[in-house]
């Protein structure tokens, strides 16, 4: 009986080690979905025209900051972002930042963005 118990314990340990090794190499469903999705279908940062911009898949828009203000690209040019879209709602801390009023002169960036088909 003792020999059977030892064999069962050894088989259980070996199965546990093999199972955990196999599970380590299986990507999570989120990773698999991101890998299968094109870049326009997931949030990401991209360096284009010498500037880092953020693509928000929910808004299907580019966002950029010059360190003082946030901007959104409307497909033609940059404009100050009023945090009226999805970007900046979750996992983002604005701190003391307030959207500049119309009386404040803000110079919008002139660089372009990568365009998805």
Buried (B, 14 or more C-beta within 10 A) or exposed (E): EEEEEEEEEEEEEEEEEEEEEEEEEEEEEEEEEBEEEEEEBBBEEEEBEEBEBBBBBEBEBBBBBEEEBBBBBEEEEBEBBEBEBBBBEEEEEEEEEEBBEEEEEBEEBEEBBEEEE
